[in-house]
Amino acid sequence: MNLRSLADFDGDLKGKKVLLRVDFNVPMDGRSVADDTRIVAHVPTLRTLRERGAVIGLCSHLGRPKGKRAMEFSLKPVASRLGDLTHWPVTFVGDCIGSDVREELERSSEGTLVVLENLRFHPEEEKNDEAFARSLADPFDIFVMDAFSAAHRAHASTSAVTRCLPSYAGSLLVRELEALGQVRDHSQAPFALILGGAKISDKIGVLNNLLDRVQLIIIGGGMAFTFLKAKGYSIGRSLCETEKLDFAAAMLDKALRRNVTLLLPEDVVVATEVSPQAKARTVSIDEIPNDAMGLDIGPVTAQRYSEHLKKAKTILWNGPMGVFEMEPFAEGTRRICEILSEVTLEGGFTVIGGGDTAAAVNRLGYGDKVSHVSTGGGASLEFFEGKVLPGVEPYMINDC
């Protein structure tokens, strides 16, 4: 996928005011940033703009303030963390539009980062309002979209603003689309798709779109129990989307008819409560107690999955294998991390599809041991469903 990117802008940026859409929707611990992964991801684009002498206004959302000034969702602590991380000059403006923004930009020197207040304090942002987009764009000379994780939303700061300013894709957006595009459109066989997490409903589009391209599908997480239920197993109190049982049965049949290997757990880690102190034990899938729930794949399953994955040249993983945040249920996800790191070392191309999976891989220490960890959960899912993302479409170049 070819994009009109910041690298293609050969004009002089010295002293120019650049509006940069970032994703600073980061986990917070009270008034402090709990995880700065998304902030760090934008540093290469920020460095490029600073080296070219731009004054940079950074706009983002944080949380769901529902169009009101809810100060627990203020980006001021994020601006502070950005300054601590980069040691670059960072200022903060208490709104994202209006005279205060213009005045701060006018008095800022080249290379200054000006963090604007939460876009979603204005209800017009999520409505993709043209007038709000013009107000947002008004003090700036060009717009750069770098927030892949927000690219699946047609909001004023990702869509309408591109009709107000000359617009370009930032380096993070370009990197994301290169990596995800390699998997979706140019994968090397054998291509393995690993799906986990709680719900089948979140993955239906991905399954439907990639079924004809993959040779192996591995199922884990809570969604595995809907598949197991569809096969007639008793799953106790495990998660089950009853309304998706027919879909699960149909997908099992489609995979069989299309000669796609689809693997389900053979053993699972169960407990009667979701707790770090839970008394967990491993049982076969035909021995799940009525009062227990499956919360991770078991060691036999992890070994079988690993043996199949070792043969893959391309792997896409979306959704953890269990409740990885709690140690009794983290081993299955850890084992998948380990095998992906091995495949990567052997020259395979391994991509983590954002969201909880990215959090798991980073938390378990494997973020730098795979080919690419996406910053976008919902955006990566929609990309692999084959959708054109509204935050990407303005930069797409037709090669024909």
N, C-alpha and C positions, 0 to 999 in steps of 0.2 A: 504494500500500500504506500503510494507516494503522497507526501504531504507538503504543503507550502509551509516551510518552517522558518524559525528565526534565523537559521543559518543561511537562508536564501535572501535575507534582507541585507542588501549591500549598501544601504544608505548610511549616513552619519547619525549615530545615536547619541553623540556627545551633547549633553544638556537636554536631550529629549525626555519627555515624561511618558513612561511606559506603564500601562495598567496590566498587571500580571495576575491572572486567575490561578490561585494555588488552592490546595486542599489542606487547610489547617484544622480540619474537623478531627482533632486528636483526642484520645482518652484523657480525661482530667481527673485529678485527685483533689477535690475541693477547688482551690484556686491555683493549683499547680499542674503542669503538664506531666502526665503519667507515662506517656510513650511518645518520643519525638521522631519516630521513624518517618512519618509523612513530612515533617519539617525538613529533615536531612535530605529527603529525596529531591527537594526542589533546589538544593544548594548549587548544583551545576548550572542550572538556568540563571540563577541569581548571580553567580560568578561571571558568567558571560556578559550579562547586562551591565554589571558594575565595571568590568574591564573595558566595555565600549562607552562608558561615561554617561549612562542613563541615570535618571532619577526614577526610582521604581516604587510604584504604588501597588501594594499587595492586597488583593481582596479575596475573601473566603467566607464560608459559613462555618458555624460551630453549633452542633446540637439542633434542637427543634424549639426555638423560641416562639414559633407560631405568629410571626409578624409583629412581635412586641419587643420593647427594650427590656429584656430579662437579663440582668447584669451577671447572673451566674453563667451566662453563655458569652460573656465578653471575650474578645480576642486579645485584650491587653496582656494577660499572663503569657499568651503564646508569643506576642511580640517581644516580651522580656526574654523568653527562652531562646528565641531566634538570635537576639543580640548576644546572649551568653554562649551560644553554640558557635557563632561565626566571628565574633569580635568585630563586626562591622557596625557602622552607625545605623541605628534603628530608632525610628520615632513611631508614635502611635497617635491616631486621630480618632476621636470619639464618635465618628459617623463615617459612612462610606460615600456620601454625597454632600454637596453644599459648599459654602464659602470656606469653612474650616479646612476642608480637603485642599481646595485651591491655594489657600494661603500657606499651608504647610509645604506644599509642593514648591511654591515660588521661593520660599526661603531655604529650601533644602539644597545642599551641594551635590555635585555629581557623585554617584555611587551610594547615595543614601537610600535606605529601605524605609518606606513609609507604610506601616501596616494600618489598614482601614478597619473600622469596626464591622462587626458581624452583618453580612449582607441580609440575613434573614430577620433582622430587626425591622425590615421593611417588607410588608406582605406582597408588594409588587415583584420582589425577586422571584419567588416561586411561581408567579403568574406569567413570567416571561414578558413583563410589561415594557413596551417600547419607550414610553416616556421616562420610566425609571432607568432604563438602559442608557438613554441619552444623557440623563443627569450623572450617571456613573461615569460615562465616557468623557463628559464635557471638558474636564481639566487636562486630558491626556492627548498624546499625539498618536500612539499606536497601542494595540492590544495584543497580548500574548497569552494563549491558553496553555497551561501546563498541568491542569488538574484532571488527569485521566479518570480518577475515581469519582469525579462529578460529571463526566462527559456523557453519561446516559440520561441526564436530566436536561430538559429544554427550559432552562431558567434564564433570567435576564443577563446574568453574568457569564453564561456559557453559550447562549444562542443569540438573543436580540442584540447584545453589545457588538457582535461582529458586523452588524449592519450600520454601525455608527463610527467605526474606526478601521483603518487598515489593520488586518489581523493575521497572526502567524501562530503556528504550533511551537511550543517550547520543547526543550530537549527531553524532558521527562515524558511528555506525551508521545514524542517520536520514538523513544526507547520502548515504551510500553507497546505501541502498535507494531513495531518491528518484531518484538519477541512473541507477542500473542498471534500476530499474523503468520509468523513462521510455523507455529503449531497448527493454526486453523487451516491455512491455505497451502503450506509447503512442508507438511510433516513427512519425516522419513519413517518408513515402516521397519519393524512393528511399532505401531502407535498404541499406547496404553492410556486409557482414561480412568482415573481414580475419582470416585465420587463418594462423599461422606456427608457429615452434617445431619441435621435433624429431619429435613423434609425432602421427599421426592418432588413436591410441587415446585420447589426452587430450581430443580434441575431438569424438568421436563423438556424445556426448549433446547438445552445442551444435548441431552440424550437423543432427541429427535434429529437435531442438526448434524451430530457427529457420528451417528450409528453407522453410516455407510463409509466412514473414513477410518474408523478404528479397527484394530484386530483383537483388542482386549479391553474389557470393562471390569473394574474391580469396585465392589460396593462395600461400604462400611458405615459407621456412624449410626444414628438413630434411623435413618432411612432404610437400612438393611432389614429392619424388622418388618417393614411393610412388605418387602419382597419375600421374606421368610413366611409371613402369614399367608401371602398369596400362594405359596407352595404347600400350605397345609400344616405348617408347624405351629405349635402352641408357643406363644411368646411372652406369657406372663403379663406383667405390667409394663412391658417395653413400649416405646413410642410406636404408634401405628396410625397412618393416615388411611382410615377406613374407606374414604371416598376415592383413594388412589389404588385400591387393591386390583381393580380391573386393569388399570394402566400398567401396574407392575407385572401382572400375569401376561399382558400383551407384549411387554418389552422383553420378557424372558423368551417368549415364543419367537419374536422378531429376531432376536440375537441368534437363536438356534438356527432359524431358517437362513440367516445371512452368514452363517459360519463365523460369528463373532463369539469369542470365549467370554462368557459373563460369569464371574466368580462371586459367590456369596459366602459369608462366614460359615465355618464348620464348628467353631467353638467361640464362646463369648464370655466376657467377665461380667458377672451379675452381682447385684447388691439389692437390699431392700430400701435403701435411701441413697440420695445423691449428696454425698458428704465426704470430705477428706478423711473422716474417721470411719467411713463405712467399712463393714466387714465384707470384703470382696472375695469372690471365688470364681474359678473357671469351670464352666460346664459345657457339654456338647449342646448343639442347638436343639436336639430332641430331648433335652433334660432341663430346660429352663423352668424353674419353680413358678408356681402360679402367683406367689407373693413377691417375686423379684423382677427386676428390670435389667436388660442388657445395657451396659454402659461403656463397653469397649470390645474390640475384637480380641480373641484369645491367641495364645502363642502358636497353636497349630495353624490357625488361619493366617497369622502374620508370616509364618514360615512359608506357607503355600503361596501367599501373595508375593513374597520376596522372590521365590524361585521363578515365577512367571515374569515379574518386572525386570529381572536381570537380563532378559532377552530383548527388552524394548530399546528402541533408538530414540523415540519421542515419548515423553510422559507429561500429561496434564493432570494436575491434582487440584480438586476443589472440594473441600469439606473434610474435617478431621475424622479420625476413626473412632473416637470416643470423647468422653468429657476430659480432654487433655489438661484442663486447668487444675484438676485434682489428681494427685500422684497415683492413687489406686487404679485410675482409668486412663493413664497417659501412655502406657507402654506400647499399645498398638500404633498410635500416632508416631511415637518415637522410632519404632521399627521401620515404618514407611519412610520417615526422614532419612534414616540410615541407608536404606536401599537406594533412595533417589540420589544421595550423595555419591554412592558407589557408581551408579549409572552415569552420573555427570563426569566423574573422574575417568570413566572408560570412553568418554566422547559422546555420550548421549545428550539430548537436549531436554531439560527438565524445567517445567514452568509451574509455579504455584499461583493459583487463581485468586489471590487476594483474600480479603475478609478474615474470617476465623482461621483459615488455613495458613495465611501469612502470619497471623499472630502466633499460631502454634509453632510454625517452623522457626520463627525468630526467637520465641521463648525457649525452645528446646536447643537453640544454638546451631541451627543448620541454615540460617538465612544466607550465609556466604558460601554454602556448599552445594547450591543448585544453580541452574543457569539463569533463572529470572524469578524474582518474587514480585508479583504485581501489587500495586498500591490500591487497586480497585476491585472490590468484591462484586457489587451489583453491576458495575460497568463491564467487568471481565465476563460475567455470566451472559449479559446481553450481547457482548461481542461474539462469544462462542455460540450463541443462538443464531448468529448470522445477521443480526440487526445492524443497521447504520446508526451510529450514535450521534445525537444532535450536536454534541460538543466537539465532534470530530469532522462531521460532514463539511463545514465551511472551508476546511483546509485540504480536502481530498482533490488530488490532481488526476484528471482523466488522461490516461496514456494514449488513448486512441486518436 
